[in-house]
Amino acid sequence: MSQEPGYVEIQINGGWGHDFTADPETIWQVGAHLPSTGVTSFLPTIVSAPYERVAAAIDVVRTGPPDDYGGARVLGLHVEGPWISPQWHGAHNPAHLLPPDIGIAREWAETGMVRMVTMAPELDDAFEVATVLAEAGVVVSAGHSGADFETSTKALSGPWRSVTHLFNQMSPFHHRSPGLVGAALLSDRPCGLIVDGIHSDPSAVRLAWKLLGPDRLVLITDAMAAAGLGQGSYRLGDHQVVVGDDGPRIGAETLAGSTLTMEQAVVNLRAWTGATGAQARACSSANPARLLGLDVESGQAGSPR
């Protein structure tokens, strides 16, 4: 009997007290914990920060794990920002936001360590930069964006291959201005979704499920340093984040990642949508694997490109 594939986590900022942007060396410490939540492969995510921080994370991934490492496989990095909208920065430090840079994009692509980049399509030069990344095999994802429906549709029928945390920090759906949400749901692109009941109400999860189905919905956690530990004060990039009953927040309003685990996301999806076990596993393994060009049957891959 073949073994069920492990979960593939394409957006995780840290966990167990560690934040990847603040200290990329902790990627392996977090990775050691992830198999206990069902995750066997992941993309450590670096939020908006100086380019030097991304370079440090690239070096960590390139160097590889300690000799005795037995944790989840690192497939490369997800760089979320700094090429995002100042109006939709969310928990990202606006001081670090920058316009898309084609030279930096080429550098990231050439390392082979950057597997995914979240970028707002309405920014100047975004389409040129996205094209460079996409042609190099990097997944460009639309997120933290105020793009209108027309721009979003053009992006998602072009070099943008996915959508980062659907509904959150993006131009919302309105019946006279459908925004990025409307374009995403009408496209054929996979969409990441944080199924914790905080980032999206269970009814919104059901709506996404009906429109995306088991082939396009990609479960993500967007987990931060509090994952695996619980309430308290933690880091996310430059910010101190307080985790309470209403999730991780900067101040009273701004959500800052989650404490969700992938195994709980699978449980929630099934409970809120009626998805079968096989469908929920596809959303947590086959769909993200396919997006990254991995072996869909196993959800595994070799070392980063």
N, C-alpha and C positions, 0 to 999 in steps of 0.2 A: 504494500500500500504506500502511495507517495505521501510525503510529508506536506502538510499545508504550508504555504509560503508565509514568511514572517512579514510584519508590517514594514512599510517603507515610509519614513517620516521626512517630508521635504521642507518643513518649516518649523524649526525648533531653535530657540534663542539660548537655551541653557537648562539647568535643573540641578537639584540636589545642592543648592547653595552657590552654584557657579553660573557666570554669565560669559558667553563666548566673546562678545564684543569687548568687554573689559579685560578679559584674560583668555585669549585663544588656546593657551596651553591646556585649559580645562576641558577641551573637547573630548579627550580620552577618558577623563574621569566621569563625565556624564555618559559617554558611550558605554562605559562598563556597567552602568545601571539599566540602560535601555532594554536589554533582553528580558528583564523582569517584567516589562510592560508589553512584551510581544514584538518590540521593534528590533529588526535585525539589520536594517540599513537606514542611513539618515544623511541629511544635508545640514550641518551646523550653519546657523543663520547669523550673519553679521548685520546689525542695523546701522543706520546712518552714522558715520564716523569719519574721521580723517582717512585719506587713502592709505596712510601708513598702518592703520589698524587692520585694514583688509590685507595689506601685504604681509603683516605678521601672521594672520590666519592662514594665508596661502602657504607660508613657510612651514607652519605646523602640520598642515595636511600633506605637503610635499615630503616632509621628513618622515612622516608615518608614526604609527603607534609604538609604545614601548614593546620590548621583546615578549613580555609576558601578557600582553593585551588579549583579552578574550571577550571583548564587548562587541557592540553593533558595528557594522562596517561603515566607514565614512566614504561616501560616494563623491565628495567634493563639497563646495561651499554654495550656499544661497546668500547672495549679497542683496539685501533689501534696503535700497537707498544707497547713496545719498541723492539719486536722481528721481526724486519724488516731489509732489506738489507742496509748496509752502502752506497752502490753505488746507491740505489734507494730511498733515504730517503725523497726526495722532501722538503716539508716545515717542516719536523720533525727535531728537534735539534739532530745532530749526536752524541753529547756528551752524550745523554741519551740512545743510542741504546745498547742493551744487548743480549746475546745469550739466546735462550729459556730455561726456568728453570722449571723442572718438579715439584719441590716443590711449587713454586709460582702458577703454573697452578692448582695444587690440592687445594691450598688455595682459589683461585678465584672461582673454581668450587664449593667448599663447602659452600661459602657464599650464593650461589643462586642468587646473584645480578649481576653477569657478564653473559650476554646473548650471546655476540659475541666477537670474538678475531680475529683481522687481523694479520696474520703471514706469513713470507716468507718461503716457503717449502724447499729452498736449504740450510738453516742454519743448523748447527750441532744440533742434537737431536730434530729437528723440528717435525719429524714424531712421535717420542715417546710422545712429549708434546701434539701434536695435537690429538693423540689417547686418552690420558687422558681427554682432554677437551671434545672431541666428545662423549666419553662414558658417560660423566656427563650431556650431553644434551646441551653443549655450541656449538654454531655455529662457526666453524673455517673457516675463509675466507682468500683466497690467495690474497696478495697485497703487494705493495712496495717491489717488488721481481724481481730479475734477473734470476730466475730459467729457465733452458733450457726446451725444449719441452718435453723431456722424464721425467724429474723430475716433471714438472707441470702436465703432464698426470697422473703420478702415484699418485700425491697428490689429484687431482680432481676425481680420481676413488677410493680414500681412504677417510681419515678423513676430508679433506677440503670440505665443503659443498657449498661454494659460492666463488665469486670473487669480490674483492673490487675495486670500480671505474675502470671498464674496460678501457683499453688503457693508463690510466695515471699511471706513475711511475711503470712500469713493462716492462719486456723484450718484445720488439715489434715483430710484425709479419714480417718475411722475408721469401721469398719462399724457401730458403735453411736452414733456422733456424726459425721455426714458433714461438718459445718462448711461454711465458705464454699466450699471446693474442691468438695465434693459438690453444693452448690446451684448453683455456676457450671456444672459439667458437665451437670447435669440441666436447666438453664434453656435459653432460646433466645437468650441474650445473647452477643455477641462477647467473646472473651477474649484479652487480650494475652499473649504468651509470648516469653521471652528464650531463644532457641535457640542457646546458646553452649556447651552441654555442662558448664557450671559451675553456673549457676542451676538447671538441670534436666537430669538425666541423659538421654541419648538414648532410653532406654526409656520415661521419663516423657513425652518429646516424642511418641513413637509412640503412647502411650496417649491423650494429648490430641488427637492427629491423628485417631485412630479415633473419638473421641467428639465432637469439634468439627467435623471435616471441613473442606473447603476454603471453606465459606461463613461459618464462625464464628471460625476461628483468625486472629488478627491478629499478624503479626510485629512485634516492637519490639526496639530495642537496649538501651534504658536506658543508653546510652553516657554516659561522664563524660569529664573533661578529658584522660585518657590516650588516648582513642580517636584513632587516626591517628599516635600517637607511640611507644607501647610502655611498657616497664617503667620504674618510677621513683616519685617522690613527687608527688602532685597534690592539688588542692582538690576537695571536693564539699561545697558549702554552707560550714559552719563547720569541717569536718573535714579533716585531712590524711589522705590515703588512699595506701597503699603498693600498687603494682601489681607482682605477681610472676607466677610460672607458674600459680598458683591463682586469678588474677584480682585485681581491686581489692578491698582489704580494710582495714577499720579494726580493728586488733589482729589476732588470729589467726583469729577466727571470722566476723565480720560482713562480708558482701559489701556493696560500696558501688558500685552501678552496674556497668557492663561496659566492655570495649574493643571490643565487637562492632560490625561495620558491617552495614548492611542487606544488602549484596550477599553477605556471608559467611553471614548468617542464611538467605538463600534457598538457598545452596549446602548448608548443614547440613540444612535441612528436607528437601530432596530426597534427600540421602544417607541420612538416618536414618529416613525414612518411606516412601520410594518415591513421593512426590508428583511429579506431572508438572511441567514448566516452567510451564505455564499455571496450574496450581493454586497453585504457590508464588508466582507473580506476583500472583494474586488475593489471597493472604494479606498481601502487602506493598504492594498498591496499591488494588485494588477494595474490599477489606473495610474498611481504615481510611478510605478515601474515603467509603464508604457510611455508616459510623458517624458521620462528621462532616457528612454531608449534602452531599457534593461531587459533582461530575460523575464518575460511576464509570468512564466510558469513558476519560477522560483522566487521572484522578487529580489534576487541577489545580483550582484555585479562584481567585477574585479576591481582593481584599484582605479582611482580616477583617471580619466583620459590623459 
